[in-house]
Amino acid sequence: MTIRTARLLLRPFTIDDVDDVWGYQREPSVARFMRWEPRDRDEVAVSVRQMTTETVLVAEGDCLTYAAVDPSSERVIGHVELAWVSEADRTGEIGFVFDPRFQGRGLAFEAAREMLRIGFDEHGFRRIVGRCVAPNVASAALLRRLGMRQEAHFLQSRLLKGAWVDELVFAVLHDEWAE
């Protein structure tokens, strides 16, 4: 299923997307706040292969991942995901990774907002969370712009590339989103 936003196409990944994804996942600035180091093409191929299977939310533990495509060039410029965290609590979690050449334009906001809509309107989630390491001020700012409130600041809770870093947790409730 392809979704059109104002400036993007969101669609499931295909194996043909490897080169586009490699174009940004090999960048140190992209990997900086991720658990992985800059990826080589083979590592990206494994990652994309996994993302091609993340096409529906049927049960707790499932993840829905969409390629964010620039319609003018038909290039994948990032991805967004929505994971089903808890069936009992009706909770999901969003995530996003974008090519640095396309950051700062509101495109990640546009794509992530669509994932919130899908989670709340199509899957009936009551609460959606987003996480980032505290040094990732751009992601924290994006989560705030999405209307998510910071609920936690965990001190030195994540081991990232050999160093303990703080983690921030944001969330928004369906009722807040509906307003």
Z-matrix of the N, CA and C atoms (Angstrom, degrees):
N
C 1 1.442
C 2 1.532 1 108.89
N 3 1.302 2 116.74 1 128.70
C 4 1.454 3 122.46 2 177.48
C 5 1.518 4 109.24 3 -103.12
N 6 1.328 5 115.54 4 136.60
C 7 1.458 6 122.29 5 178.29
C 8 1.521 7 107.61 6 -116.77
N 9 1.309 8 115.58 7 132.64
C 10 1.460 9 120.49 8 177.25
C 11 1.525 10 107.96 9 -104.19
N 12 1.342 11 115.47 10 124.74
C 13 1.451 12 120.51 11 170.81
C 14 1.523 13 106.56 12 -102.85
N 15 1.303 14 117.12 13 -171.83
C 16 1.468 15 119.31 14 -177.66
C 17 1.525 16 112.31 15 -58.18
N 18 1.349 17 116.98 16 -38.99
C 19 1.469 18 119.49 17 -174.84
C 20 1.510 19 114.99 18 -130.03
N 21 1.329 20 118.15 19 5.37
C 22 1.467 21 121.93 20 -175.59
C 23 1.512 22 111.85 21 -135.18
N 24 1.319 23 113.76 22 159.88
C 25 1.458 24 121.27 23 163.59
C 26 1.522 25 106.32 24 -111.23
N 27 1.315 26 116.78 25 131.44
C 28 1.460 27 121.93 26 174.06
C 29 1.517 28 106.14 27 -110.85
N 30 1.326 29 115.47 28 124.52
C 31 1.464 30 119.59 29 -176.53
C 32 1.521 31 109.54 30 -147.39
N 33 1.341 32 116.80 31 161.37
C 34 1.465 33 118.56 32 174.93
C 35 1.529 34 110.57 33 -62.04
N 36 1.319 35 115.20 34 151.64
C 37 1.462 36 120.95 35 176.67
C 38 1.511 37 110.86 36 -72.29
N 39 1.341 38 115.42 37 151.14
C 40 1.462 39 122.68 38 169.18
C 41 1.522 40 107.16 39 -125.18
N 42 1.304 41 116.67 40 161.30
C 43 1.460 42 120.73 41 179.54
C 44 1.529 43 111.04 42 -62.79
N 45 1.320 44 117.36 43 -21.75
C 46 1.465 45 121.26 44 177.65
C 47 1.527 46 113.02 45 -69.54
N 48 1.320 47 118.13 46 -6.88
C 49 1.463 48 122.11 47 -178.80
C 50 1.526 49 113.68 48 -86.47
N 51 1.321 50 117.76 49 -0.97
C 52 1.467 51 120.93 50 -174.19
C 53 1.526 52 112.31 51 -55.33
N 54 1.313 53 118.60 52 -48.56
C 55 1.475 54 119.92 53 -176.27
C 56 1.523 55 112.31 54 -63.08
N 57 1.343 56 117.15 55 -40.43
C 58 1.466 57 119.71 56 178.15
C 59 1.525 58 110.85 57 -63.27
N 60 1.319 59 116.87 58 -44.59
C 61 1.467 60 120.91 59 -178.52
C 62 1.525 61 109.71 60 -67.80
N 63 1.316 62 117.08 61 -39.82
C 64 1.466 63 120.54 62 177.54
C 65 1.529 64 110.12 63 -59.96
N 66 1.336 65 116.23 64 -33.06
C 67 1.458 66 120.90 65 179.36
C 68 1.520 67 113.53 66 -56.53
N 69 1.328 68 117.86 67 -29.09
C 70 1.470 69 118.77 68 178.33
C 71 1.520 70 113.85 69 -113.82
N 72 1.325 71 119.51 70 -27.48
C 73 1.464 72 119.00 71 -179.49
C 74 1.528 73 112.72 72 -75.05
N 75 1.302 74 117.92 73 -11.12
C 76 1.466 75 120.44 74 175.38
C 77 1.526 76 111.68 75 -86.16
N 78 1.334 77 116.88 76 -8.30
C 79 1.457 78 122.23 77 -177.02
C 80 1.532 79 111.50 78 -78.68
N 81 1.332 80 118.27 79 127.45
C 82 1.467 81 120.79 80 176.83
C 83 1.528 82 113.38 81 -56.09
N 84 1.331 83 117.71 82 -34.57
C 85 1.466 84 119.87 83 -179.83
C 86 1.530 85 111.96 84 -67.32
N 87 1.326 86 117.96 85 -27.06
C 88 1.467 87 121.70 86 177.10
C 89 1.525 88 109.96 87 -79.04
N 90 1.309 89 116.76 88 -43.27
C 91 1.470 90 120.98 89 -177.03
C 92 1.526 91 112.87 90 -75.80
N 93 1.311 92 117.01 91 -14.66
C 94 1.463 93 121.48 92 -172.95
C 95 1.523 94 113.62 93 -49.42
N 96 1.324 95 117.88 94 -44.42
C 97 1.455 96 121.30 95 -176.66
C 98 1.534 97 113.09 96 -104.59
N 99 1.317 98 116.28 97 9.02
C 100 1.466 99 121.04 98 179.15
C 101 1.527 100 109.19 99 -96.62
N 102 1.320 101 115.93 100 163.75
C 103 1.466 102 119.80 101 178.12
C 104 1.532 103 111.31 102 -72.48
N 105 1.332 104 116.80 103 -16.59
C 106 1.454 105 120.87 104 -178.42
C 107 1.524 106 111.23 105 -103.11
N 108 1.311 107 114.05 106 156.63
C 109 1.469 108 122.17 107 174.01
C 110 1.533 109 107.52 108 -82.40
N 111 1.347 110 117.96 109 169.66
C 112 1.467 111 118.21 110 174.16
C 113 1.533 112 109.53 111 -50.30
N 114 1.322 113 115.09 112 133.85
C 115 1.465 114 120.38 113 -172.38
C 116 1.520 115 111.89 114 -94.73
N 117 1.338 116 113.98 115 146.27
C 118 1.455 117 117.99 116 171.39
C 119 1.532 118 107.78 117 -85.81
N 120 1.309 119 116.56 118 174.70
C 121 1.464 120 120.22 119 -174.04
C 122 1.524 121 111.97 120 -61.28
N 123 1.328 122 117.99 121 -39.38
C 124 1.462 123 120.62 122 179.83
C 125 1.527 124 111.60 123 -64.38
N 126 1.332 125 116.88 124 -40.07
C 127 1.467 126 120.00 125 177.68
C 128 1.529 127 111.05 126 -65.80
N 129 1.318 128 116.67 127 -38.07
C 130 1.459 129 120.25 128 176.93
C 131 1.529 130 110.08 129 -65.69
N 132 1.318 131 117.46 130 -39.39
C 133 1.467 132 120.47 131 178.96
C 134 1.528 133 110.56 132 -59.81
N 135 1.328 134 117.07 133 -41.12
C 136 1.473 135 120.66 134 177.28
C 137 1.532 136 109.85 135 -63.56
N 138 1.335 137 116.41 136 -44.84
C 139 1.461 138 121.34 137 179.73
C 140 1.528 139 111.38 138 -61.66
N 141 1.319 140 117.17 139 -46.53
C 142 1.466 141 121.11 140 -179.76
C 143 1.529 142 109.99 141 -64.94
N 144 1.325 143 116.84 142 -40.78
C 145 1.466 144 119.55 143 177.51
C 146 1.531 145 110.26 144 -56.65
N 147 1.332 146 116.67 145 -42.87
C 148 1.465 147 120.45 146 177.73
C 149 1.521 148 110.77 147 -63.53
N 150 1.328 149 116.51 148 -44.86
C 151 1.470 150 119.56 149 -178.25
C 152 1.524 151 112.37 150 -64.95
N 153 1.338 152 118.34 151 -26.13
C 154 1.469 153 119.95 152 177.29
C 155 1.526 154 111.62 153 -65.81
N 156 1.325 155 116.90 154 -19.00
C 157 1.473 156 120.70 155 -179.99
C 158 1.532 157 112.44 156 -91.92
N 159 1.311 158 116.99 157 -7.41
C 160 1.471 159 121.46 158 -174.84
C 161 1.529 160 109.33 159 -97.65
N 162 1.340 161 114.87 160 73.65
C 163 1.461 162 120.36 161 -170.72
C 164 1.527 163 114.79 162 -116.04
N 165 1.326 164 117.96 163 -9.78
C 166 1.471 165 120.21 164 -178.83
C 167 1.523 166 110.03 165 -146.63
N 168 1.320 167 113.98 166 154.37
C 169 1.460 168 120.81 167 171.41
C 170 1.520 169 107.09 168 -110.86
N 171 1.325 170 115.47 169 104.15
C 172 1.458 171 120.83 170 -178.70
C 173 1.519 172 110.98 171 -111.68
N 174 1.342 173 115.89 172 -33.04
C 175 1.464 174 120.05 173 -175.15
C 176 1.518 175 110.11 174 -149.32
N 177 1.315 176 114.83 175 162.70
C 178 1.459 177 121.33 176 175.59
C 179 1.525 178 109.77 177 -50.89
N 180 1.321 179 115.73 178 136.11
C 181 1.464 180 121.19 179 -178.61
C 182 1.516 181 113.53 180 97.06
N 183 1.339 182 117.16 181 -16.44
C 184 1.464 183 120.48 182 178.26
C 185 1.527 184 110.38 183 -72.56
N 186 1.334 185 114.66 184 155.83
C 187 1.460 186 121.20 185 178.08
C 188 1.527 187 108.41 186 -133.73
N 189 1.313 188 115.99 187 134.15
C 190 1.462 189 122.97 188 176.08
C 191 1.521 190 106.75 189 -106.93
N 192 1.325 191 116.87 190 118.20
C 193 1.460 192 121.20 191 -177.58
C 194 1.518 193 109.45 192 -122.66
N 195 1.328 194 115.15 193 130.11
C 196 1.457 195 121.35 194 178.41
C 197 1.522 196 110.56 195 -118.47
N 198 1.320 197 114.90 196 139.26
C 199 1.460 198 121.21 197 168.83
C 200 1.520 199 107.18 198 -75.68
N 201 1.324 200 116.33 199 134.00
C 202 1.461 201 121.68 200 173.72
C 203 1.524 202 106.67 201 -94.65
N 204 1.313 203 116.15 202 115.77
C 205 1.463 204 122.10 203 -172.00
C 206 1.528 205 110.11 204 -113.13
N 207 1.325 206 116.19 205 131.83
C 208 1.460 207 122.83 206 172.62
C 209 1.527 208 106.69 207 -77.30
N 210 1.334 209 118.47 208 113.06
C 211 1.469 210 119.98 209 -175.43
C 212 1.523 211 114.27 210 -60.60
N 213 1.327 212 117.99 211 -31.46
C 214 1.466 213 119.21 212 -176.35
C 215 1.521 214 112.01 213 -70.37
N 216 1.331 215 117.50 214 -35.19
C 217 1.462 216 120.30 215 -178.79
C 218 1.527 217 112.85 216 -105.64
N 219 1.331 218 116.50 217 -13.62
C 220 1.467 219 123.52 218 -174.97
C 221 1.523 220 112.44 219 62.77
N 222 1.335 221 116.95 220 21.45
C 223 1.464 222 122.39 221 178.18
C 224 1.522 223 110.21 222 -91.37
N 225 1.336 224 115.06 223 144.15
C 226 1.455 225 120.54 224 170.97
C 227 1.528 226 106.47 225 -76.43
N 228 1.323 227 116.05 226 123.93
C 229 1.459 228 120.61 227 -177.52
C 230 1.533 229 111.92 228 -114.16
N 231 1.314 230 116.22 229 2.76
C 232 1.454 231 120.32 230 178.56
C 233 1.511 232 110.28 231 168.21
N 234 1.314 233 114.62 232 -174.56
C 235 1.454 234 118.00 233 173.80
C 236 1.520 235 110.34 234 -148.88
N 237 1.326 236 114.16 235 156.51
C 238 1.459 237 122.68 236 176.28
C 239 1.508 238 107.88 237 -129.39
N 240 1.327 239 114.28 238 151.47
C 241 1.457 240 117.74 239 179.97
C 242 1.512 241 110.63 240 -141.85
N 243 1.322 242 113.80 241 155.19
C 244 1.451 243 123.17 242 175.84
C 245 1.520 244 106.36 243 -133.83
N 246 1.327 245 116.17 244 118.27
C 247 1.465 246 121.64 245 179.91
C 248 1.523 247 109.09 246 -105.98
N 249 1.323 248 115.54 247 143.34
C 250 1.467 249 121.83 248 175.70
C 251 1.520 250 106.63 249 -90.17
N 252 1.327 251 116.31 250 103.74
C 253 1.458 252 122.56 251 -173.33
C 254 1.519 253 112.27 252 -82.63
N 255 1.338 254 117.67 253 -45.47
C 256 1.463 255 120.74 254 -176.27
C 257 1.518 256 110.71 255 -147.43
N 258 1.322 257 115.33 256 122.66
C 259 1.462 258 120.01 257 175.76
C 260 1.521 259 110.00 258 -71.46
N 261 1.333 260 117.05 259 -44.79
C 262 1.460 261 121.15 260 -178.05
C 263 1.521 262 111.72 261 -60.81
N 264 1.328 263 116.58 262 -39.35
C 265 1.461 264 120.88 263 -178.11
C 266 1.527 265 113.08 264 -94.03
N 267 1.349 266 116.31 265 -2.80
C 268 1.469 267 122.37 266 -178.13
C 269 1.527 268 111.10 267 51.35
N 270 1.343 269 114.50 268 52.48
C 271 1.458 270 122.03 269 -175.28
C 272 1.520 271 111.33 270 -117.85
N 273 1.327 272 115.31 271 138.40
C 274 1.455 273 122.57 272 174.29
C 275 1.520 274 109.95 273 -123.67
N 276 1.328 275 115.08 274 173.17
C 277 1.463 276 120.84 275 177.46
C 278 1.514 277 108.66 276 -141.33
N 279 1.349 278 115.88 277 135.14
C 280 1.463 279 120.16 278 178.04
C 281 1.525 280 110.17 279 -103.65
N 282 1.337 281 113.96 280 156.27
C 283 1.451 282 121.61 281 174.69
C 284 1.518 283 108.93 282 -150.29
N 285 1.333 284 115.78 283 162.99
C 286 1.466 285 119.84 284 -178.04
C 287 1.516 286 109.93 285 -158.84
N 288 1.327 287 115.40 286 147.57
C 289 1.462 288 123.72 287 174.24
C 290 1.527 289 106.32 288 -142.76
N 291 1.353 290 116.73 289 127.70
C 292 1.462 291 120.32 290 -178.47
C 293 1.517 292 111.40 291 -130.03
N 294 1.307 293 114.52 292 148.42
C 295 1.463 294 122.96 293 174.60
C 296 1.526 295 108.21 294 -59.34
N 297 1.336 296 118.81 295 129.09
C 298 1.465 297 120.62 296 -179.28
C 299 1.525 298 113.95 297 -57.29
N 300 1.321 299 117.20 298 -26.51
C 301 1.465 300 119.90 299 179.69
C 302 1.528 301 111.99 300 -69.58
N 303 1.331 302 117.29 301 -12.42
C 304 1.462 303 121.50 302 -179.04
C 305 1.527 304 111.89 303 -117.56
N 306 1.314 305 117.24 304 8.71
C 307 1.455 306 120.59 305 178.33
C 308 1.523 307 110.25 306 -81.44
N 309 1.317 308 115.28 307 160.93
C 310 1.456 309 120.54 308 177.80
C 311 1.516 310 114.56 309 80.01
N 312 1.322 311 117.64 310 10.88
C 313 1.465 312 121.54 311 -179.22
C 314 1.525 313 112.52 312 -114.90
N 315 1.333 314 116.88 313 0.34
C 316 1.463 315 120.22 314 -178.01
C 317 1.513 316 114.24 315 84.06
N 318 1.332 317 117.79 316 7.34
C 319 1.460 318 120.32 317 -178.05
C 320 1.531 319 111.64 318 -71.56
N 321 1.329 320 117.41 319 -41.39
C 322 1.471 321 120.07 320 177.61
C 323 1.524 322 109.81 321 -63.90
N 324 1.329 323 117.22 322 -38.94
C 325 1.463 324 121.55 323 176.14
C 326 1.526 325 110.26 324 -58.73
N 327 1.320 326 115.75 325 -47.48
C 328 1.463 327 121.72 326 -178.69
C 329 1.530 328 111.09 327 -59.80
N 330 1.323 329 116.24 328 -44.52
C 331 1.467 330 120.83 329 -178.73
C 332 1.529 331 110.98 330 -70.72
N 333 1.335 332 117.05 331 -43.38
C 334 1.469 333 120.24 332 -179.09
C 335 1.524 334 111.00 333 -66.73
N 336 1.318 335 116.95 334 -37.45
C 337 1.472 336 120.27 335 176.60
C 338 1.524 337 110.35 336 -60.09
N 339 1.323 338 116.57 337 -38.64
C 340 1.469 339 119.86 338 178.03
C 341 1.533 340 110.82 339 -64.98
N 342 1.325 341 116.84 340 -36.84
C 343 1.470 342 119.45 341 178.33
C 344 1.534 343 110.53 342 -67.19
N 345 1.327 344 117.90 343 -36.29
C 346 1.466 345 120.20 344 173.95
C 347 1.526 346 110.20 345 -62.03
N 348 1.317 347 116.73 346 -44.22
C 349 1.468 348 120.42 347 178.54
C 350 1.524 349 111.14 348 -59.06
N 351 1.317 350 116.26 349 -45.74
C 352 1.463 351 120.34 350 179.28
C 353 1.527 352 110.32 351 -60.81
N 354 1.326 353 115.94 352 -45.23
C 355 1.459 354 119.44 353 -179.14
C 356 1.511 355 112.86 354 -61.75
N 357 1.308 356 116.47 355 -45.56
C 358 1.462 357 120.02 356 -177.59
C 359 1.526 358 112.51 357 -79.25
N 360 1.317 359 117.49 358 -50.52
C 361 1.460 360 120.65 359 -171.71
C 362 1.526 361 114.13 360 -81.55
N 363 1.320 362 117.33 361 -34.42
C 364 1.460 363 119.25 362 -176.38
C 365 1.525 364 113.45 363 -99.00
N 366 1.332 365 117.02 364 -26.57
C 367 1.468 366 119.21 365 -176.34
C 368 1.520 367 113.77 366 -115.60
N 369 1.304 368 116.96 367 -0.93
C 370 1.453 369 120.50 368 173.77
C 371 1.518 370 116.06 369 67.44
N 372 1.331 371 116.85 370 25.73
C 373 1.458 372 118.01 371 176.75
C 374 1.528 373 109.50 372 -64.48
N 375 1.303 374 115.32 373 146.58
C 376 1.460 375 122.91 374 177.21
C 377 1.522 376 110.71 375 -92.72
N 378 1.343 377 114.98 376 -28.17
C 379 1.469 378 121.15 377 -174.65
C 380 1.522 379 108.55 378 -148.73
N 381 1.339 380 115.74 379 138.72
C 382 1.464 381 120.40 380 175.67
C 383 1.518 382 107.39 381 -129.48
N 384 1.323 383 115.38 382 133.89
C 385 1.462 384 121.56 383 -179.41
C 386 1.522 385 110.08 384 -111.82
N 387 1.300 386 114.92 385 162.66
C 388 1.457 387 123.70 386 173.25
C 389 1.520 388 107.41 387 -143.32
N 390 1.329 389 117.00 388 141.85
C 391 1.463 390 121.85 389 -177.67
C 392 1.511 391 110.07 390 -127.91
N 393 1.330 392 115.05 391 151.28
C 394 1.456 393 120.19 392 171.30
C 395 1.518 394 108.23 393 -158.34
N 396 1.307 395 116.12 394 159.84
C 397 1.462 396 119.22 395 173.84
C 398 1.527 397 107.38 396 -75.19
N 399 1.325 398 115.83 397 146.72
C 400 1.464 399 120.53 398 -174.75
C 401 1.530 400 113.76 399 -57.80
N 402 1.339 401 119.57 400 -36.68
C 403 1.476 402 118.02 401 178.87
C 404 1.535 403 113.94 402 -65.74
N 405 1.335 404 117.64 403 -14.23
C 406 1.463 405 120.64 404 -179.63
C 407 1.534 406 108.98 405 -85.56
N 408 1.323 407 114.99 406 74.56
C 409 1.464 408 120.39 407 -174.65
C 410 1.537 409 112.03 408 -65.03
N 411 1.323 410 118.01 409 -30.28
C 412 1.466 411 120.41 410 179.66
C 413 1.523 412 110.75 411 -65.92
N 414 1.331 413 117.70 412 -43.52
C 415 1.464 414 119.93 413 178.71
C 416 1.523 415 111.24 414 -67.32
N 417 1.327 416 116.90 415 -40.22
C 418 1.463 417 120.19 416 177.59
C 419 1.529 418 110.01 417 -61.16
N 420 1.321 419 117.04 418 -42.38
C 421 1.463 420 120.58 419 179.15
C 422 1.528 421 111.13 420 -64.50
N 423 1.319 422 116.99 421 -39.04
C 424 1.459 423 120.69 422 178.16
C 425 1.525 424 110.66 423 -63.84
N 426 1.328 425 117.59 424 -44.83
C 427 1.457 426 120.29 425 179.24
C 428 1.529 427 110.61 426 -61.22
N 429 1.307 428 117.02 427 -38.40
C 430 1.473 429 120.03 428 176.55
C 431 1.536 430 110.93 429 -65.58
N 432 1.335 431 117.02 430 -42.93
C 433 1.475 432 119.96 431 179.44
C 434 1.526 433 111.36 432 -62.33
N 435 1.318 434 116.59 433 -28.04
C 436 1.465 435 120.71 434 177.51
C 437 1.529 436 112.22 435 -73.68
N 438 1.328 437 116.69 436 -3.60
C 439 1.465 438 120.21 437 -179.59
C 440 1.511 439 113.13 438 91.10
N 441 1.328 440 116.29 439 11.22
C 442 1.463 441 119.92 440 179.61
C 443 1.526 442 108.90 441 -87.04
N 444 1.309 443 116.04 442 139.53
C 445 1.461 444 120.83 443 179.21
C 446 1.522 445 108.64 444 -97.37
N 447 1.309 446 116.12 445 145.16
C 448 1.464 447 120.00 446 176.15
C 449 1.524 448 107.60 447 -75.36
N 450 1.316 449 115.88 448 121.40
C 451 1.459 450 120.88 449 -178.62
C 452 1.519 451 112.93 450 -104.71
N 453 1.322 452 116.40 451 -19.87
C 454 1.465 453 118.33 452 -177.42
C 455 1.516 454 110.59 453 -152.64
N 456 1.305 455 114.12 454 150.90
C 457 1.457 456 123.07 455 171.19
C 458 1.524 457 104.78 456 -134.79
N 459 1.331 458 114.98 457 96.99
C 460 1.461 459 120.85 458 -178.02
C 461 1.523 460 109.44 459 -86.93
N 462 1.311 461 116.22 460 122.92
C 463 1.457 462 121.61 461 -177.95
C 464 1.522 463 111.25 462 -78.09
N 465 1.311 464 115.80 463 129.15
C 466 1.465 465 123.50 464 175.91
C 467 1.537 466 111.90 465 42.33
N 468 1.317 467 115.77 466 49.18
C 469 1.466 468 120.61 467 -174.82
C 470 1.521 469 113.90 468 -98.55
N 471 1.329 470 117.46 469 -10.74
C 472 1.466 471 119.54 470 -177.98
C 473 1.520 472 109.33 471 -127.67
N 474 1.325 473 114.54 472 129.34
C 475 1.457 474 120.29 473 174.81
C 476 1.524 475 107.04 474 -85.43
N 477 1.313 476 115.76 475 114.09
C 478 1.456 477 121.28 476 -176.87
C 479 1.517 478 108.81 477 -124.93
N 480 1.336 479 114.46 478 107.96
C 481 1.462 480 121.06 479 176.26
C 482 1.525 481 111.90 480 55.43
N 483 1.331 482 115.09 481 43.33
C 484 1.455 483 121.12 482 174.55
C 485 1.513 484 115.68 483 87.68
N 486 1.329 485 118.15 484 0.55
C 487 1.467 486 120.77 485 179.83
C 488 1.525 487 109.66 486 -128.92
N 489 1.321 488 115.91 487 144.27
C 490 1.464 489 120.89 488 176.45
C 491 1.520 490 108.53 489 -81.25
N 492 1.329 491 116.42 490 128.11
C 493 1.465 492 121.71 491 179.38
C 494 1.528 493 109.59 492 -126.67
N 495 1.317 494 114.61 493 155.96
C 496 1.463 495 120.70 494 175.97
C 497 1.524 496 109.66 495 -74.63
N 498 1.327 497 115.41 496 151.49
C 499 1.462 498 121.13 497 176.70
C 500 1.519 499 109.03 498 -123.20
N 501 1.331 500 116.20 499 138.45
C 502 1.452 501 122.88 500 176.70
C 503 1.523 502 109.07 501 -106.72
N 504 1.322 503 116.11 502 140.02
C 505 1.463 504 121.66 503 178.00
C 506 1.522 505 107.92 504 -122.43
N 507 1.320 506 115.26 505 128.30
C 508 1.463 507 123.51 506 179.09
C 509 1.520 508 108.40 507 -118.02
N 510 1.330 509 117.00 508 156.99
C 511 1.463 510 120.34 509 176.85
C 512 1.520 511 110.29 510 -156.31
N 513 1.319 512 114.20 511 158.36
C 514 1.462 513 121.73 512 172.75
C 515 1.531 514 106.75 513 -142.28
N 516 1.325 515 115.81 514 140.21
C 517 1.458 516 122.08 515 177.37
C 518 1.523 517 109.63 516 -91.83
N 519 1.326 518 115.95 517 155.29
C 520 1.455 519 120.53 518 178.96
C 521 1.518 520 111.29 519 -55.25
N 522 1.330 521 117.68 520 -44.72
C 523 1.463 522 121.03 521 -178.80
C 524 1.529 523 111.61 522 -59.95
N 525 1.325 524 116.68 523 -38.46
C 526 1.471 525 120.34 524 177.80
C 527 1.521 526 110.62 525 -67.99
N 528 1.315 527 115.48 526 -40.29
C 529 1.471 528 121.32 527 -179.76
C 530 1.524 529 109.89 528 -63.71
N 531 1.329 530 116.26 529 -41.77
C 532 1.466 531 121.50 530 -177.78
C 533 1.525 532 111.66 531 -62.99
N 534 1.328 533 117.11 532 -28.43
C 535 1.473 534 120.78 533 -179.90
C 536 1.509 535 108.63 534 -74.73
